[in-house]
Structures are given as C-alpha cells and as structure tokens.
Amino acid sequence: VTFDGNVNGEKALAITGDSIFKGTVGYSQPLTSLSVSKTTKIVATAITSNSNQTYSGAVTVSSEAILKATGTDSSITFSDSIIGSKKLTVDAKAKFTNTAATVSNSEIHFMNTVEGTSTVLTIQNTQAAKFDSNITLKNLILNSPTILNEKVEVSTPVENKNNLTVGNNVVFKLPYTSTGTSAALNAPLGNITFESSLDFTNTKFNANNGTVTIRPITNPASNTLPIINVPAENANFYNLKIEYTTSDETKNTYKTLLITAGDTLVVKGKLTIKGEKLTTPSTSPEHSKSLILLSTEESSQWYITAAEHDISNVEVQNSENMTQNSAGKYTRLYAVNSIDLGKNIRWDFPGFTYKWEGTVSTNWFSPLNWKPDTVPGINSNVEIIKTDGITKFFPILTNDLNITEDYAHNSLGRESTLTVDSDAQLNLDSYSITVREIKNNGRIILKGSQSIYTSQQPDVFISDNNIINSTKSTVEYNGDFTNQHIPLGTKYNNIEFTSGATGTNDGDGYTPIEVSGTTLIDNGATLPLTINGTFTG
C-alpha cells in the first residue's frame, strides 16, 4: 500500500502487507494507532499517533523523519531492522521484539527508553546514534559512533567497537566491553559509573574531567570484576573511584579487580579505592577485605599513578606506584586498614605487620627476605623473627630507615612497632632509624654513633617509654659513641660493649643507664670507655 499524500484521522490504521508513506501521517490530526504487518518505507517527514505504532517488517528511512507516539506510556515497536540513508528520530518508548535487529540508517535518535530483553541490537554504518534515555536489551553492539546523553542507565551488556561518547552521570549496569583498534570511550562532560565488569581491550579512553566510578552492585557469577588491557597511553582517568560495599544479599563477599600485567592506571586527579572489612572473612582463598587488586599474571607487576589518593579496606598485590612529585621524585600511596599481599613497591599499609624471613640475604631492603614479599613501609609493624628451617640470615642495615608516620599523613592515626623476637637479632650498624616503638626480646647490635628517633623530627629521640628491652634481651654496642648519648634507651637487661666500642654516656646531662642483667665489656673495647650507670645483674 502506497500513500502518496498526507494521512489524517483519529482512527486506528492497520496495514496487512508492505507500506510506503510519501506524505505526512497525522499531519493535522494524529492517528489513534498504526500497525504494518510487513515492510515499511518512510519518505514522509513524520508519522504521529496518539497510541502505539508497530512495524513488523524492516523499516527503510528514505527521508529525514520522526516517529512520534504522544500518549502516556505509548510505544513504537520494531520487529525487524531499521535501514536507509536518512536520519530517523523515535519520539516514544522504542521496543524491539526480535532476537536480532540492526540499525543502519544514516542517523538514529532515540528520545525515550529503548527496550527489548530478548534482542541483540547492533548499531551499524550510521553517522551517529543517540540515546536520550534508559536502555534495556539483551545486548547492544556499537559498530558506529554513538552518543549516550545525560543520565542514561544502560541495563544491557554493551560491546563498543567504534566511538562511544557519554554524557554526565551515565550508568552501565551490566558488563561493558570495548574492542577493536578504533574503539574509543569519550567522557567529555563528567561522571560515568560501571556497576558490573569493565573490559577495555585495545581501546582509547578520554576523560577530560569528572569521575569514573567502578561499583560492582550488579554481581556477576564469579568474584572477579576485571579491568583488562588499560595501557597508560590510552587509559587516562581524571578522577577514578573503585568501591565495593556489600549488602544483605552479598554479605561477606569480595570482588577481585584484575589489572593487566604491564599496564598502568593513570589518574590525573584523585584516585579513590574503598572496600570494607568482612565480618566473616573468606577462607578459600583467604580474604578479609571486600576489594582485592591483583595483576592478571601472578608473577608480573601492574602500575599506577595518581595525583591524589584515598585508599582503604583493600588487599593489593604486584603493584608498583609510579607517581612522581613536581621535583621528579617518587611519592608513596597509603592504603589505610588494608592488607599487603606482597610484591608492592612504594605502597604503605599503616598498621600492617611484616615478618622477616631472611631466606636470601641480610639486606633489609630486599623484598624476598620478607613475608609478604614487600619491604615494610611507613607506619607498618615489623617483626624480626627466627623461623626454623626458613631463616638463614638476620637483617643488617645498609641505609637509614624510617617506618614511622610521615607528618604529611598524620591523619592516618597509625603507629609503627619494631619487634625483635627471642633468638632473633637486628644489626643497625651505624644507621639511624625512625620508629615509634621498639620491643627488643632478642639482640640488637649497633655502633652507637647513630640516632634513634620517635618521629621524623630530628630532635625527638626515642625514650624509655618507646623502647622495651625485655628480660630476654641483649643490646650490643661495637662502635664509637663519643659525644653521643647511648641511643637505645637507658634501661637494659643485658648490655655488651664488644670490640670497637668506645665513648661515654657520662656528663653533658646524659642519664645514667640501668642494667638489670649481665654487663659485658669485651677486651677488644677501646679506651676510653666511660659508662655511668647502675649495674644490678
């Protein structure tokens, strides 16, 4: 049926067969409804109805046109593809009923919601596709440039193979995948939220400002929330927020965020990573936080840079922080109430405990000597222990050491404790250390010429309130502490002055020492050796 002129009338029009509309439909008076059982060719500029429109066959757009259904909750249903050389605007709820449909006219603009829970919709060979409202499909495949305008919620898996531009506050509720060498995701206006898995493969991500939020509310079957292939030259976030807060339905579950080995997350603004403590930790595998950050390859690093950061209640492994300040020096990332799973570089985990294993050398700064295999950072707790069958070496410092809070991050409220266990020892040599508290249950060896600080302020020395030499402990001095008070407190159990020890703690207001155990002065000690103290052992 061909309509050469306009069609008007407040009636339902049902066409059994193919139709061609050359004139405007509903020009002066909208139809009540319209249905076409086979193909439709649109040469007119508009088709307007008060109620639903249904197109059971393919729709060919030969002239720029608008399909409009004005009634409340009215819809325009497509049971086949939309093709043609001109722009089509759909001003009503769009419904797709077939299992697969293609939009390949020159330009498509959906002004209302797009639905089709059993439909795989492919946008192909168009100059542009625009969505103004929420999308609920079985799948959406984008082979052409596409725009998602402000506040669109996408409740369908999206596979982007071309150029997708999103407006402010767009939400992807199901998995987003970006593939193909020409694929790009552009966010020039602001915020995007991903509530399921996110896969950037060979894609370019452009975010001029705003925040990208990865928040796995829609829970996939597994515990994995992957970010895959985000090379530094392509994936530059402005603000990036990663968070997972459990609900009653997901209580005590966790999500694993996978970053491809060798790739870099670049955050030009603020990086926020927020998990939560699990009230009932998982046991297989063992996790106590709700958000886990891992490399895709267990033996390889992933990298990160962030101008600012706020990180808490996460578990991290295999990450190297590459952030530099304006002077070109590396800075550190602080993960509060978090767990170091090992092989992290320039990360600090305040309050986390590192244990010395000493399997490869005496080098404090070798991660292979620690469990987990990370060198302890700022505000961490450190235990020097001897493990039978494992420990071959005890640490000897080769540089100054700081493991107490940095005044730039005082708000962390964490303190560091250095514990030397019984049958274990720590050799400070001549190097200074900065630590909040020392608990010596074994042996500490030092020259005595260095300083032991309780903070980064050089004039705040450690005191007897901050060092505990237990009844099983020994402190050995083997260097020249001339013009220096004995730095490791005044109360000792056993104290030894061995070969090379020389100096004084008498005069200049130095407090006399108290020794409750054994005092040993080796015949290799060099005179003068002046010790003012009380010796009761």
C-alpha positions in Angstrom: 0.0 0.0 0.0 1.4 3.4 -1.1 0.2 6.6 0.4 1.2 9.5 -1.9 -0.3 12.2 0.3 -0.9 13.0 3.9 -2.8 10.7 6.2 -5.0 12.1 8.9 -7.8 10.8 11.2 -8.4 9.9 14.8 -8.7 6.2 13.9 -6.5 3.1 14.1 -4.8 2.2 10.8 -3.8 -1.4 10.3 -2.0 -2.4 7.1 -1.7 -6.0 6.1 1.3 -6.1 3.7 4.0 -3.7 2.7 3.6 0.1 3.0 5.1 3.2 1.6 4.4 6.6 3.2 5.2 9.5 1.0 3.1 12.1 2.8 3.0 13.0 6.4 0.9 10.7 8.7 -1.0 12.5 11.4 -0.2 15.9 9.9 -3.3 17.8 11.2 -4.8 15.0 13.3 -2.8 12.1 14.8 -3.9 8.6 14.1 -5.1 6.6 17.1 -2.6 3.9 16.3 -0.7 2.4 13.4 0.4 -1.2 12.5 2.2 -2.6 9.4 2.5 -6.4 9.1 5.4 -6.3 6.6 8.0 -3.8 5.4 7.7 0.0 5.8 9.3 2.7 3.6 9.3 6.2 5.0 9.5 9.0 2.5 7.4 11.4 4.7 8.8 13.7 7.3 6.6 12.5 10.2 4.4 9.7 11.4 2.3 10.7 14.5 -0.1 8.7 16.6 -1.8 9.0 19.9 -1.2 5.4 20.8 1.2 2.6 19.7 2.9 2.1 16.4 4.0 -1.4 15.4 6.4 -2.2 12.5 6.6 -6.0 12.0 8.9 -5.8 9.0 12.1 -3.9 8.1 11.8 -0.1 8.2 13.6 1.8 5.4 14.2 5.5 6.0 14.4 7.4 2.7 13.7 10.9 4.1 14.6 12.5 7.4 11.7 11.7 9.6 10.3 11.4 13.1 8.1 8.7 14.5 6.1 10.0 17.4 3.5 8.4 19.8 2.1 11.1 22.1 0.0 9.0 24.5 1.2 8.3 28.0 3.2 5.0 28.0 2.7 4.7 24.3 5.4 2.8 22.4 6.8 2.3 18.9 7.6 -1.4 18.3 10.1 -2.7 15.8 10.2 -6.4 14.9 13.0 -6.1 12.3 15.8 -3.8 11.4 15.9 -0.1 10.6 17.8 0.7 7.4 18.1 3.6 4.9 20.1 6.7 4.0 18.4 9.4 6.2 18.0 10.3 9.9 15.2 8.8 12.0 14.0 10.2 15.3 12.0 8.0 17.6 10.0 10.1 20.0 8.4 7.5 22.2 9.4 4.3 24.0 11.1 2.1 21.5 10.6 -1.6 21.7 12.4 -4.4 19.8 10.8 -7.8 19.8 13.0 -9.9 17.5 16.1 -11.7 18.7 18.4 -9.7 16.5 18.0 -6.2 14.9 20.2 -3.8 13.1 20.0 0.0 12.9 22.0 1.0 9.8 20.3 4.2 8.5 22.4 7.3 8.3 21.5 8.6 11.8 19.2 7.4 14.6 18.0 9.3 17.6 16.0 7.5 20.4 14.4 10.2 22.6 12.9 7.8 25.1 13.7 4.4 26.5 14.8 1.5 24.4 13.6 -2.0 25.4 14.0 -5.5 24.2 15.1 -8.1 26.7 15.5 -10.8 24.0 17.0 -8.5 21.3 20.6 -8.1 20.3 20.7 -4.6 18.8 23.5 -3.7 16.5 24.2 0.0 15.6 26.0 -0.2 12.3 27.0 2.1 9.4 25.3 5.1 10.8 26.9 8.6 11.0 25.7 8.8 14.6 23.3 7.1 17.1 21.9 9.0 20.0 20.2 7.6 23.2 18.4 10.1 25.5 17.0 7.6 28.0 17.5 4.2 29.6 18.4 1.1 27.6 17.3 -2.4 28.4 18.2 -5.0 25.8 19.8 -8.5 25.7 22.9 -6.9 24.2 23.9 -3.7 22.5 26.7 -3.8 19.9 28.1 -0.4 18.7 29.8 -0.5 15.3 29.2 3.1 14.7 29.7 6.4 16.5 27.2 6.6 19.4 26.2 9.2 22.0 24.6 8.4 25.3 23.2 11.6 26.6 22.9 12.7 30.3 21.7 10.3 33.0 21.2 7.3 30.7 21.1 4.0 32.5 22.2 1.1 30.3 20.8 -2.1 31.7 22.3 -4.2 28.9 25.7 -5.6 28.1 27.5 -3.2 25.8 30.1 -4.1 23.2 31.7 -0.9 21.9 33.7 -1.4 18.6 33.7 2.2 17.5 33.5 5.6 19.2 31.2 6.0 22.2 30.6 9.4 23.8 28.7 9.6 27.1 27.1 12.5 28.9 27.2 13.3 32.6 26.0 10.6 35.1 25.7 7.7 32.6 25.4 4.3 34.4 26.4 1.0 32.8 24.6 -1.6 35.0 25.8 -4.7 33.1 29.2 -5.6 31.6 30.9 -3.0 29.3 33.3 -4.3 26.7 35.3 -2.1 24.4 37.1 -3.9 21.5 38.6 -3.1 18.1 41.6 -1.0 17.2 39.3 2.1 16.5 37.3 1.8 19.7 37.1 4.8 22.0 35.2 5.8 25.0 34.8 9.6 25.4 33.6 11.2 28.6 34.0 15.0 28.0 31.3 16.1 30.4 31.8 14.2 33.6 30.7 11.2 35.5 30.4 7.6 34.4 29.5 4.6 36.6 30.2 0.9 35.9 28.2 -1.4 38.1 29.4 -4.6 36.6 32.5 -5.9 34.8 34.6 -3.5 32.7 36.8 -4.6 29.8 39.0 -2.1 27.9 40.8 -4.1 25.2 42.8 -2.1 22.7 40.7 0.9 23.4 41.2 4.6 23.9 39.6 6.2 26.9 39.3 10.0 27.0 38.0 11.7 30.2 38.6 15.4 30.3 37.1 15.8 33.8 34.6 14.2 36.1 34.7 10.8 37.9 34.6 7.3 36.6 33.2 5.0 39.3 33.6 1.3 39.2 31.0 0.0 41.7 30.0 -3.7 41.3 26.4 -3.6 42.5 25.3 -6.0 39.7 27.0 -9.1 40.9 28.4 -11.4 38.2 28.5 -15.1 39.0 32.2 -15.0 40.0 34.0 -12.8 42.4 36.0 -11.2 39.6 35.5 -7.7 38.4 38.0 -7.3 35.6 39.7 -4.3 34.1 41.6 -5.7 31.2 44.2 -4.0 29.0 44.4 -0.4 30.1 47.7 0.8 28.7 49.0 4.0 30.1 49.0 5.9 26.8 45.3 5.1 26.3 43.5 4.9 29.7 43.9 8.3 31.3 41.3 8.8 34.0 40.7 12.2 35.6 39.1 11.0 38.8 38.8 7.2 39.4 36.7 5.7 42.1 36.6 2.0 42.8 34.3 0.8 45.6 32.5 -2.3 46.7 30.2 -2.2 49.7 28.3 -5.4 50.5 24.6 -5.6 51.1 22.4 -8.1 53.0 22.4 -10.3 49.8 26.1 -10.1 49.3 27.3 -10.1 52.9 30.9 -11.2 53.4 31.6 -11.4 49.6 34.5 -9.8 47.9 35.4 -8.6 44.4 38.7 -9.0 42.7 39.8 -6.2 40.4 42.3 -7.5 37.7 44.7 -5.1 36.1 46.5 -6.5 33.1 50.2 -7.2 33.8 52.4 -4.4 32.5 49.6 -1.9 32.2 49.2 1.4 34.1 46.2 3.0 35.6 46.8 6.8 35.1 44.7 9.0 37.3 45.3 12.7 36.7 43.0 13.8 39.5 42.0 11.8 42.6 42.1 8.0 43.0 39.6 6.7 45.5 39.6 2.9 46.3 37.1 1.9 49.0 36.3 -1.6 50.2 35.1 -2.7 53.6 36.1 -5.2 56.3 34.4 -8.6 56.0 32.7 -9.6 59.3 33.3 -13.2 58.3 36.5 -13.5 56.3 36.6 -15.9 53.4 38.8 -18.9 53.8 39.3 -20.2 50.3 41.0 -18.1 49.3 41.7 -16.2 52.5 40.5 -12.6 52.3 39.2 -10.2 55.0 38.5 -7.2 52.8 35.8 -6.8 50.2 38.0 -5.4 47.4 41.1 -7.2 46.0 43.5 -5.6 43.5 45.6 -8.1 41.5 47.6 -8.5 38.3 46.4 -10.7 35.6 49.7 -12.6 35.9 50.7 -13.5 39.5 54.4 -13.1 38.8 54.2 -9.7 36.9 53.6 -6.1 38.1 50.9 -3.7 37.2 51.5 0.0 37.6 49.6 3.1 38.9 50.0 6.8 39.0 47.7 9.2 40.9 47.9 12.9 41.7 45.8 12.4 44.8 44.5 9.3 46.6 42.2 8.0 49.3 42.5 4.2 49.7 41.1 2.0 52.5 40.0 -1.6 53.2 41.6 -3.2 50.2 44.1 -6.0 49.5 46.8 -5.3 47.0 49.4 -7.4 45.2 52.0 -6.9 42.4 51.6 -3.1 42.1 54.3 -0.6 41.6 53.4 3.0 42.3 55.0 5.3 39.6 53.7 8.6 40.9 56.2 11.4 41.0 56.0 14.9 42.5 56.9 18.2 40.8 60.6 17.6 41.6 60.5 14.3 39.8 60.8 12.2 43.0 58.7 9.1 43.6 55.9 9.5 46.1 54.0 6.8 48.1 50.4 5.5 48.1 48.8 5.0 51.6 46.3 2.2 51.9 44.6 2.5 55.4 43.1 -0.5 57.1 44.4 -2.6 54.2 46.4 -5.7 53.5 49.7 -6.1 51.6 49.5 -9.4 49.6 53.1 -8.9 48.5 55.3 -7.5 45.7 54.1 -3.9 46.1 56.5 -1.1 45.5 56.2 2.5 47.0 52.9 1.5 48.8 52.4 1.9 52.5 50.0 -0.1 54.6 49.7 1.6 58.0 49.2 -0.9 60.9 50.0 -3.9 58.7 52.6 -6.4 60.1 55.6 -7.6 58.1 57.7 -10.6 59.2 61.4 -11.1 58.5 62.1 -14.5 56.9 65.7 -13.9 55.8 65.8 -16.5 53.1 68.2 -14.9 50.7 70.5 -12.3 52.4 70.9 -9.8 55.3 69.5 -7.0 53.1 66.6 -5.2 54.9 65.6 -3.6 51.5 65.2 -6.9 49.6 61.5 -7.9 49.4 62.5 -11.5 49.1 63.5 -11.5 52.7 60.0 -10.5 53.9 56.6 -12.1 54.4 54.7 -10.9 52.4 57.5 -10.2 49.9 57.3 -6.4 50.2 59.8 -4.1 52.1 57.9 -2.6 55.1 56.7 0.9 54.5 55.6 3.9 56.6 53.5 3.2 59.7 53.9 -0.6 59.4 54.6 -3.0 62.2 57.8 -5.1 61.8 58.7 -8.4 63.4 62.2 -9.8 63.2 61.8 -13.5 63.9 63.7 -16.7 63.5 61.7 -19.4 61.7 63.2 -22.9 61.9 64.0 -24.3 58.5 63.5 -20.9 56.8 65.6 -18.1 58.3 69.2 -18.2 57.1 70.1 -14.6 57.7 69.2 -11.7 60.1 69.0 -8.1 58.8 71.9 -5.7 58.7 71.0 -2.1 57.7 72.8 -0.6 54.8 71.0 2.8 54.9 68.9 4.9 57.3 65.4 3.5 58.0 62.1 5.2 58.5 59.0 3.2 59.4 57.0 5.7 61.5 54.3 8.1 60.5 55.0 10.8 58.0 53.8 14.2 59.3 52.2 14.9 55.9 49.8 12.0 56.7 49.3 12.4 60.5 45.6 11.9 60.0 46.2 8.2 59.4 46.5 7.8 63.2 48.8 4.8 62.9 51.9 4.0 64.9 54.8 1.6 64.0 56.3 -1.0 66.2 59.6 -2.8 65.6 59.8 -6.1 67.4 62.9 -8.3 67.7 61.8 -11.7 68.8 63.8 -14.1 71.0 66.5 -16.0 69.2 66.5 -13.2 66.5 68.7 -10.2 66.0 68.8 -6.9 64.2 72.1 -5.1 63.3 71.6 -1.4 62.9 75.3 -0.9 62.1 75.9 2.9 62.1 72.5 3.8 60.5 69.7 5.9 62.1 66.2 4.6 62.4 62.9 6.4 62.8 60.3 4.3 64.6 57.5 4.8 67.1 58.3 1.9 69.4 60.9 -0.8 69.8 60.3 -4.1 71.6 63.6 -6.0 72.0 63.2 -9.6 73.0 66.3 -10.8 71.2 69.5 -9.0 70.3 70.0 -5.5 68.7 73.5 -4.6 67.5 74.6 -1.1 66.7 77.7 1.2 66.6 76.1 3.7 68.9 77.0 6.7 66.7 73.6 7.0 65.1 70.3 8.4 66.4 67.1 6.6 67.1 64.1 8.9 66.5 60.4 8.6 67.5 59.3 10.8 64.6 60.7 12.5 61.6 61.7 15.5 63.7 65.5 15.2 64.2 65.4 16.4 67.8 62.9 13.9 69.1 64.9 10.9 70.3 63.5 7.6 71.4 62.8 7.4 75.2 62.4 4.6 77.7 58.6 4.9 77.1 59.2 3.9 73.4 61.8 1.1 73.8 61.3 -2.0 75.8 64.3 -4.2 76.4 62.7 -7.3 77.9 64.2 -9.8 80.4 65.5 -11.9 77.5 67.0 -9.1 75.5 70.6 -8.0 74.7 71.9 -4.8 73.3 75.4 -4.8 71.8 77.4 -1.6 71.2 80.5 -2.1 69.0 81.3 1.4 67.7 82.3 4.9 68.7 79.6 6.8 70.5 81.9 9.7 71.6 79.9 12.9 72.0 76.7 10.9 71.7 74.5 9.5 74.4 73.9 5.8 74.2 71.0 5.9 71.8 69.0 2.8 72.6 67.4 3.9 75.8 68.7 3.8 79.4 67.2 0.6 80.7 68.7 -2.7 79.7 68.5 -6.3 80.5 71.9 -7.4 79.1 74.3 -4.9 77.6 77.5 -5.6 75.8 80.4 -3.4 74.8 82.3 -5.5 72.3 85.4 -5.0 70.1 85.4 -1.4 68.7 83.2 0.1 71.4 84.4 3.5 72.7 82.8 6.6 74.0 81.0 8.0 77.1 77.5 8.5 78.4 78.8 10.5 81.4 78.4 14.2 81.6 76.5 16.8 79.5 73.3 15.8 81.2 73.1 12.3 79.9 71.0 10.0 82.0 72.9 7.1 83.6 72.0 3.6 82.3 70.4 0.9 84.3 71.4 -2.8 83.7 69.3 -5.5 85.4 71.1 -8.5 83.7 74.6 -9.0 82.5 77.1 -6.3 81.6 79.9 -7.4 79.3 82.9 -5.3 78.4 84.9 -7.2 75.8 88.7 -6.9 76.0 88.5 -5.5 72.4 86.7 -2.4 73.6 88.8 0.7 73.0 89.6 3.1 75.8 88.4 5.5 77.0 85.0 3.8 77.7 83.1 5.8 80.4 79.8 4.4 81.4 77.8 6.0 84.2 75.2 3.6 85.4 73.6 1.2 87.9 74.6 -2.5 87.4 72.5 -4.9 89.4 73.0 -8.1 87.4 
